Amino acid sequence: MARIDGVRKPRGLYQRLLFWMVKRRFGRVMEPLRVMCLHPQVLSANAALELKLEKARALSGALKGLVEQRVAQLIGCPFCVDFSQSLNLKRGTEAAKLQALPRWRESSLFTQAERVALEYAEAMTRLPLEVSDALFERLRAHFSDQQIIELTEFAALENKRSRFNHALGMKAEGFSEGALCHIPEAKSRSAA
């Protein structure tokens, strides 16, 4: 259970619409949305951002999904790992690739572009944040400026989501039904 009990019955037209849309798309209303409903400005700002960024197409959904899942793993957010894993599986990402994600550096399943994107996302997640010029030049070898901006936004967004949800005690909700969940132990997380 989350540290703050969220809204069970939506209040007003906007919340009812959001609950309906989320339930239709994901089969249920997840706890982070219920908690955000307690603060209408935070809710509307986050909903607007998520809906706008959903239309960003400079990068493949598969690559953004790997980045989001890796950030969630590093932060150790049970809800975010569960939810992003479910979305990745629905996108068609290979289960073997998702299982290898915590050890992407040693795995042959990842392309060079995926490797540099994951390295960048990890650099953005670890504290203190340090992105070297050399890493940025490796990014430029694989991605356009527009793609780098999108990659940066999605890594930053997942940092925000995972930190928000983890701080408020959001638990896994069974979106991936325990298929592959990997949540690092707290002592091995350097970003938490």
C-alpha positions in Angstrom: 0.0 0.0 0.0 1.2 3.5 -0.8 2.2 5.9 2.0 -0.7 8.2 1.0 -4.1 6.7 0.3 -5.3 7.8 -3.1 -8.7 8.7 -4.4 -11.0 5.7 -4.8 -13.9 7.5 -6.5 -13.0 10.2 -9.0 -14.1 13.7 -8.2 -15.3 15.9 -11.0 -15.4 15.4 -14.8 -11.6 15.6 -15.3 -10.8 12.9 -12.9 -13.7 10.7 -14.2 -12.4 11.1 -17.7 -8.8 10.3 -16.7 -9.9 7.2 -14.7 -12.0 6.0 -17.7 -9.1 6.6 -20.1 -6.6 4.8 -17.9 -8.8 1.9 -17.1 -9.7 1.5 -20.8 -6.0 1.5 -21.8 -4.4 -0.4 -18.9 -7.3 -2.4 -17.5 -7.3 -0.6 -14.1 -6.5 2.7 -12.5 -3.1 2.6 -11.0 -2.2 3.9 -7.5 0.1 6.7 -8.6 -2.8 8.3 -10.5 -5.1 7.9 -7.5 -2.6 9.6 -5.3 -2.0 12.5 -7.8 -5.8 13.1 -7.8 -5.3 14.5 -4.3 -3.5 17.5 -5.9 -5.4 18.7 -9.0 -2.5 20.9 -10.3 0.1 18.2 -10.0 -2.4 15.8 -11.7 -3.2 18.0 -14.6 0.4 19.0 -15.2 1.5 15.4 -15.2 -1.3 14.2 -17.4 -0.7 16.9 -19.9 3.0 16.1 -20.1 2.5 12.4 -20.4 -0.1 12.8 -23.2 2.1 15.3 -25.1 5.2 13.1 -24.8 3.3 10.1 -26.0 3.3 11.6 -29.4 7.1 12.0 -29.5 8.4 9.8 -32.3 12.0 10.7 -32.9 13.1 7.4 -31.2 11.5 4.0 -31.3 9.2 3.1 -28.5 11.3 0.0 -27.9 14.4 2.0 -27.2 12.6 4.5 -24.9 11.1 1.5 -23.1 14.5 0.0 -22.4 15.7 3.3 -21.1 12.7 3.8 -18.9 13.0 0.3 -17.5 16.7 0.7 -16.8 16.2 4.0 -14.9 13.3 2.4 -12.9 15.6 -0.5 -12.0 18.4 1.8 -10.9 16.1 3.8 -8.7 14.5 0.6 -7.5 10.8 1.6 -7.9 8.7 -1.6 -7.7 5.7 0.0 -9.5 7.8 1.5 -12.3 9.7 -1.6 -13.0 6.5 -3.7 -13.0 4.7 -1.2 -15.2 7.5 -0.5 -17.7 8.2 -4.2 -18.0 4.6 -4.8 -18.9 4.6 -2.1 -21.6 7.9 -3.4 -23.0 6.5 -7.0 -23.3 3.4 -5.6 -25.0 5.6 -3.7 -27.4 7.2 -6.9 -28.4 10.6 -6.5 -26.6 12.2 -9.9 -26.3 11.9 -11.3 -22.8 15.6 -12.3 -22.9 16.6 -8.7 -23.6 14.5 -7.5 -20.6 16.1 -10.2 -18.4 19.6 -9.1 -19.5 18.9 -5.4 -19.0 20.5 -5.2 -15.5 23.7 -6.6 -17.2 23.4 -4.9 -20.6 27.2 -4.2 -20.7 28.0 -7.9 -20.7 25.1 -9.0 -23.0 25.3 -9.5 -26.7 21.6 -8.8 -27.1 21.9 -5.0 -27.3 22.9 -3.0 -30.3 25.6 -0.3 -30.1 22.9 2.4 -30.2 21.0 0.8 -27.3 24.3 0.5 -25.3 25.1 4.1 -25.6 21.5 5.2 -24.9 21.6 3.0 -21.7 24.9 4.3 -20.7 23.6 7.9 -21.1 20.4 7.1 -19.1 22.5 5.5 -16.3 24.8 8.6 -16.2 21.7 10.8 -16.0 20.3 8.7 -13.1 23.4 8.3 -10.9 24.2 11.0 -8.5 26.1 13.2 -8.9 25.0 13.4 -12.5 28.0 13.3 -14.8 27.7 13.1 -18.6 31.1 13.2 -20.1 31.9 14.9 -23.4 33.1 11.5 -24.7 29.8 9.9 -23.9 27.9 12.7 -25.6 30.1 12.3 -28.7 29.2 8.5 -28.7 25.5 9.5 -28.6 26.0 11.8 -31.6 27.5 8.9 -33.6 24.1 7.1 -33.3 21.5 9.8 -32.8 20.4 13.1 -34.2 20.0 16.2 -32.0 16.3 15.7 -32.0 16.7 12.1 -30.9 19.2 13.0 -28.2 16.7 15.6 -26.9 13.9 13.0 -26.8 16.2 10.4 -25.2 17.2 12.9 -22.5 13.6 13.9 -21.9 12.5 10.2 -21.5 15.4 9.4 -19.1 14.7 12.5 -17.1 10.9 11.8 -17.1 11.4 8.2 -15.8 13.8 9.6 -13.1 10.9 11.9 -12.0 8.3 9.1 -12.2 10.4 6.5 -10.4 11.5 8.9 -7.7 8.0 10.2 -7.1 6.4 6.7 -7.0 9.2 5.2 -4.9 9.3 8.0 -2.3 5.5 7.6 -1.9 5.8 3.8 -1.4 4.1 2.7 -4.6 4.2 -1.1 -4.9 4.2 -3.3 -8.0 0.6 -3.8 -9.1 1.0 -7.0 -11.1 1.0 -5.4 -14.6 3.7 -7.8 -15.7 2.4 -10.6 -13.5 5.9 -11.2 -12.1 7.1 -12.3 -15.6 10.6 -10.9 -15.3 10.6 -8.2 -12.6 14.1 -7.3 -11.5 14.3 -4.7 -8.7 17.9 -4.2 -7.4 18.5 -4.6 -3.7 18.8 -1.3 -2.0 22.5 -1.7 -1.1 23.4 -2.2 -4.8 21.5 0.8 -6.1 23.7 3.8 -6.6 20.9 6.1 -7.6 18.4 5.7 -4.8 
